[in-house]
Amino acid sequence: MPKHEFILNGKKVSVEAPNDERLLWVLRDRLGVTGPKYGCGLDVCKACTCHINGPHAFNPCSVPISKIKPTDHITTIEGLPKTVHKELHPVQQAWLDYDVAQCGYCQPGQIMAAVALLEEKGDKITEDDLDALRNICRCGTYFRIREAIKAAAEQMK
């Protein structure tokens, strides 16, 4: 089986996996990183949202491991606090402060998408920006998600 290397949550990792195996399964099944969730496998629901090479959201359910380079930095929800050198990222703290999660299944993806948006737009986010986040929440906590993102934007100024 081919060997693949990349940087995961700040640490270089090496894993054997078939070239066509999706990164989500490499993370979850081979590396034991279970924050990114399987929802659809089609880059639609966004439950698996992670960051690649900085705060750039992507969905590892739709990326074969062969497309990941040894120099690629992958950040999952588990590694997010390290990016700000704190126990929790401001978005994670806002999620707690606004009691966002109900079932919680989509929340890692929601948080990672929100962080990418805030890193891109800063505190200048608009309602249209929030509308453009397409992470699906079965529980429908969209109002609290939006409020938490706005609060985190203020904290990240």
Sequence and secondary structure as in RCSB ss.txt:
>XXXX:A:sequence
MPKHEFILNGKKVSVEAPNDERLLWVLRDRLGVTGPKYGCGLDVCKACTCHINGPHAFNPCSVPISKIKPTDHIT
TIEGLPKTVHKELHPVQQAWLDYDVAQCGYCQPGQIMAAVALLEEKGDKITEDDLDALRNICRCGTYFRIREAIK
AAAEQMK
>XXXX:A:secstr
  EEEEEETTEEEEEE  TTSBHHHIIIIIT   SS  S SSSSS TT EEESSS EE GGG BGGG  TT EEE
 GGGGGGGGTSSS HHHHHHHHTT  SS TTHHHHHHHHHHHHHHHGGG  HHHHHH     TT  HHHHHHHHH
HHHHHT 
